[in-house]
Amino acid sequence: MPAWLVSLFHSYGSDFFRSAVLVVVLLLVYGSIVRTIAANPRVPVDTRRRWMINIRNALIIIGLAGFVTIWARELQTIALSMVAFTAALVVATKELLMCLGGGLVRSMSGSYELGDIIEIGTIRGRVMDITMLSTTIIEIGPRHDAHQATGRSLNFPNSLLLTQAVARENFTGDYVMHIITIPLPYSVRPARAERLLQEIANEACAPHLEGARRHMAMLESKLLMDTPSVEPRISLQPASEKEYRLIARIALPPRERQRIEQAILHRFMFECFPETEPHPAAPAAD
């Protein structure tokens, strides 16, 4: 064995041993907890995945703190002797530090959790994984007013959380307020269109109204916040000299948005613009 390797083990052998023991203990704890969680079918899959991600991140933080404690004396010596190198390292790892800072901000503020539907910049989707450095989402789109998964997985660094606002679409939980905007020409009389859309929205949302009322009342008492009315509301908005907009606000479960929106739009558009049967061709003259 080379002399330098013998000297290294002689000087830092105990630190290496404690570091190895720490890694083995953390891996055993993580494996045991993950097996216990995975073996509990009574807990929903999203909840189990959230627990495993939180446990993984917590053990990583514990491991980093343990390494810092074990190697504190050596780190202090290095820090004192390499101040200039440390400053250069901070500049070089600025993005990494910003990602860690963004992850810390998210954890402290609770801006979003696993399973939430968020929008940050041009990125929008359902959160599937969260680490200290990045967040992975399943994209929803392709436009802002679409609510179907595109099948693409997007990963963005947590540093974006320090510079851009995060919109959380399902902040109210089991029921959300959803907006449907319909542009119409003035040839379709606004009074008739508004009355028709109100009737269709009332009928489509009727099965969910009572549950939405109870949920919003619970949020109001629990979070001390003003909650919007869950009754379907229709607003008119002039857009130009050629068209106006009907804006419907409805309350419904997040997973039902696409289905109920399409049901309302299909029925409204088909009744507002009925298909006309072509006239039969006149018989040819003899």
C-alpha positions as a printed Julia matrix, in Angstrom:
286×3 Matrix{Float64}:
   0.0    0.0     0.0
   1.43   3.44   -0.92
   2.75   5.56    1.92
   0.38   8.46    1.16
  -2.62   6.17    1.37
  -1.44   4.79    4.7
  -0.97   8.35    5.98
  -4.44   9.33    4.74
  -6.13   6.45    6.55
  -4.05   7.11    9.65
  -5.14  10.76    9.76
  -8.78  10.43    8.62
  -9.61   6.76    9.11
 -12.12   7.41   11.89
 -13.87  10.11    9.84
 -14.15   7.79    6.82
 -15.53   5.02    9.05
 -18.16   7.29   10.65
 -19.16   8.63    7.23
 -19.61   5.09    5.89
 -21.66   4.09    8.94
 -23.85   7.19    8.47
 -24.53   6.34    4.81
 -25.35   2.7     5.6
 -27.69   3.66    8.46
 -29.54   6.23    6.3
 -29.93   3.74    3.44
 -31.27   1.07    5.8
 -33.7    3.52    7.4
 -34.9    4.77    4.01
 -35.34   1.24    2.64
 -37.25   0.11    5.72
 -39.59   3.12    5.69
 -40.22   2.87    1.93
 -41.11  -0.82    2.2
 -43.48  -0.07    5.08
 -45.22   2.72    3.15
 -45.43   0.72   -0.09
 -46.98  -2.22    1.77
 -49.92  -0.14    3.02
 -52.57  -0.28    0.26
 -55.13   1.6     2.35
 -53.23   4.88    1.83
 -53.78   6.57   -1.59
 -50.91   6.31   -4.08
 -50.37  10.09   -4.22
 -50.14  10.23   -0.42
 -47.63   7.37   -0.31
 -45.52   9.01   -3.02
 -45.62  12.32   -1.11
 -44.46  10.59    2.08
 -41.59   8.86    0.31
 -40.39  12.1    -1.32
 -40.54  13.98    1.99
 -38.66  11.18    3.77
 -36.02  11.06    1.04
 -35.44  14.81    1.2
 -35.35  14.76    5.02
 -32.76  11.95    5.06
 -30.63  13.81    2.51
 -30.63  16.88    4.75
 -29.79  14.72    7.78
 -26.96  13.09    5.84
 -25.5   16.45    4.77
 -25.7   17.72    8.34
 -23.98  14.53    9.54
 -21.14  14.89    7.03
 -20.64  18.51    8.03
 -20.49  17.46   11.7
 -18.06  14.6    11.03
 -15.75  16.64    8.83
 -16.18  19.97   10.65
 -12.54  20.24   11.73
 -11.21  19.52    8.24
 -13.76  21.83    6.64
 -12.78  24.61    9.0
  -9.12  24.17    8.12
  -9.9   24.2     4.41
 -12.14  27.25    4.75
  -9.48  29.22    6.61
  -6.73  28.33    4.16
  -8.72  28.73    0.96
 -10.81  31.87    1.33
 -10.19  32.97   -2.23
 -11.06  29.53   -3.56
 -14.28  29.52   -1.53
 -15.31  32.87   -2.98
 -14.65  31.62   -6.5
 -16.56  28.43   -5.73
 -19.59  30.44   -4.58
 -19.57  32.4    -7.82
 -19.18  29.21   -9.86
 -22.01  27.45   -8.0
 -24.38  30.4    -7.99
 -27.08  28.52   -9.89
 -26.76  25.52   -7.57
 -27.1   27.75   -4.5
 -30.11  29.5    -6.06
 -31.75  26.1    -6.69
 -31.18  25.16   -3.05
 -32.55  28.56   -1.98
 -35.61  28.12   -4.18
 -36.22  24.67   -2.69
 -35.95  26.14    0.8
 -38.39  28.94   -0.08
 -40.88  26.39   -1.44
 -40.6   24.26    1.69
 -41.06  27.19    4.05
 -43.88  28.89    2.13
 -45.7   25.73    1.03
 -46.23  27.29   -2.4
 -47.02  23.87   -3.9
 -46.93  20.19   -3.02
 -46.97  16.88   -4.85
 -50.08  16.56   -7.01
 -50.75  20.31   -7.25
 -51.4   21.94  -10.63
 -49.08  24.92  -10.97
 -48.02  27.47  -13.55
 -44.66  29.23  -13.48
 -43.65  31.29  -16.48
 -44.6   29.3   -19.58
 -44.59  25.98  -17.69
 -47.89  24.49  -16.52
 -48.72  21.04  -15.23
 -49.25  18.62  -12.33
 -46.34  18.26   -9.88
 -44.99  14.68   -9.91
 -41.64  14.98   -8.09
 -39.88  17.55   -5.92
 -36.2   17.53   -4.97
 -33.99  20.14   -3.31
 -32.75  21.27   -6.74
 -35.63  20.82   -9.2
 -39.31  20.07   -9.73
 -40.79  17.65  -12.26
 -44.29  18.15  -13.68
 -46.54  16.4   -16.19
 -47.41  19.12  -18.71
 -51.03  20.22  -19.12
 -51.89  22.11  -22.26
 -51.12  22.85  -24.98
 -52.71  26.24  -24.23
 -53.44  27.96  -20.95
 -57.15  27.19  -21.23
 -56.64  23.46  -21.9
 -56.82  20.9   -19.1
 -55.51  17.69  -20.65
 -52.11  16.1   -20.07
 -49.9   16.38  -23.15
 -47.84  13.33  -22.21
 -44.65  15.36  -21.76
 -42.63  15.53  -18.55
 -41.02  18.9   -17.78
 -38.28  19.58  -15.23
 -37.41  23.09  -14.06
 -34.77  24.28  -11.56
 -36.03  25.56   -8.22
 -34.1   28.78   -8.83
 -37.12  29.95  -10.87
 -39.04  30.2    -7.6
 -36.79  33.11   -6.58
 -37.55  35.19   -9.67
 -41.03  34.21  -10.9
 -44.46  33.97   -9.33
 -46.08  30.54   -8.98
 -49.79  30.15   -9.74
 -51.4   27.22   -7.91
 -54.61  26.33   -9.68
 -55.99  23.92   -7.09
 -55.3   26.05   -4.01
 -58.85  25.49   -2.72
 -58.37  21.72   -2.77
 -61.24  19.38   -3.63
 -63.21  22.08   -5.5
 -61.83  24.88   -7.69
 -63.3   27.92   -9.41
 -63.1   27.45  -13.18
 -63.49  30.09  -15.9
 -64.9   29.42  -19.38
 -64.62  32.22  -21.96
 -66.7   32.09  -25.15
 -66.29  34.76  -27.9
 -69.47  35.4   -29.89
 -70.5   37.7   -32.76
 -73.17  40.31  -32.08
 -75.45  38.46  -34.48
 -76.03  36.09  -31.55
 -78.15  38.19  -29.21
 -76.34  38.64  -25.86
 -79.5   38.25  -23.77
 -80.38  34.93  -25.4
 -76.78  33.64  -25.25
 -76.42  34.62  -21.59
 -79.69  32.95  -20.64
 -78.8   29.79  -22.55
 -75.31  29.53  -21.04
 -76.71  30.11  -17.53
 -79.21  27.26  -17.95
 -76.57  24.86  -19.29
 -74.05  25.76  -16.56
 -76.66  25.33  -13.82
 -77.57  21.88  -15.12
 -73.95  20.73  -15.6
 -72.81  21.9   -12.15
 -75.89  20.83  -10.17
 -74.39  17.48   -8.96
 -71.4   19.31   -7.45
 -73.02  22.4    -5.92
 -73.8   21.02   -2.46
 -70.34  19.51   -2.04
 -68.74  22.75   -3.24
 -70.77  24.8    -0.74
 -69.68  22.6     2.17
 -66.05  22.64    1.05
 -65.9   26.42    0.63
 -67.59  26.92    4.03
 -64.96  24.65    5.6
 -62.15  26.64    3.97
 -63.68  29.91    5.13
 -63.77  28.79    8.76
 -60.42  27.0     8.68
 -58.29  29.52    6.77
 -60.28  32.68    7.69
 -60.52  33.63    4.04
 -63.32  34.98    1.88
 -64.45  32.28   -0.52
 -66.31  32.97   -3.77
 -69.89  31.91   -4.38
 -70.12  28.47   -5.95
 -73.27  29.29   -7.94
 -72.56  29.48  -11.71
 -72.07  33.13  -12.67
 -72.22  34.53  -16.21
 -70.57  37.85  -17.17
 -70.67  39.84  -20.4
 -67.6   41.63  -21.74
 -67.42  43.7   -24.95
 -64.37  42.63  -26.98
 -64.6   44.68  -30.19
 -67.13  46.17  -32.55
 -67.63  42.68  -34.03
 -67.77  40.39  -31.02
 -68.33  40.12  -27.28
 -67.38  37.51  -24.69
 -69.45  35.39  -22.36
 -67.48  34.49  -19.22
 -68.81  31.64  -17.07
 -67.44  31.0   -13.57
 -68.28  27.6   -12.11
 -67.19  25.48   -9.13
 -66.26  21.84   -9.7
 -63.7   19.16   -8.76
 -60.29  19.71  -10.43
 -60.36  16.38  -12.26
 -63.78  17.17  -13.77
 -62.78  20.46  -15.39
 -62.08  19.14  -18.86
 -65.16  16.92  -19.01
 -67.65  19.48  -17.67
 -66.17  22.34  -19.69
 -66.48  20.34  -22.89
 -70.02  19.26  -22.01
 -71.04  22.89  -21.48
 -69.31  24.11  -24.64
 -70.68  21.34  -26.84
 -74.25  21.86  -25.75
 -74.03  25.67  -25.89
 -72.39  25.79  -29.33
 -74.73  23.18  -30.83
 -77.83  25.01  -29.55
 -76.48  28.46  -30.43
 -75.38  27.46  -33.93
 -77.62  24.55  -34.99
 -76.71  22.69  -38.14
 -78.94  23.4   -41.1
 -79.96  20.54  -43.34
 -79.11  21.11  -47.02
 -82.1   21.58  -49.31
 -82.75  18.65  -51.63
 -81.67  19.25  -55.18
 -84.49  20.21  -57.59
 -85.31  17.52  -60.17
 -83.88  18.14  -63.57
 -86.33  19.46  -66.19
 -87.34  17.05  -68.93
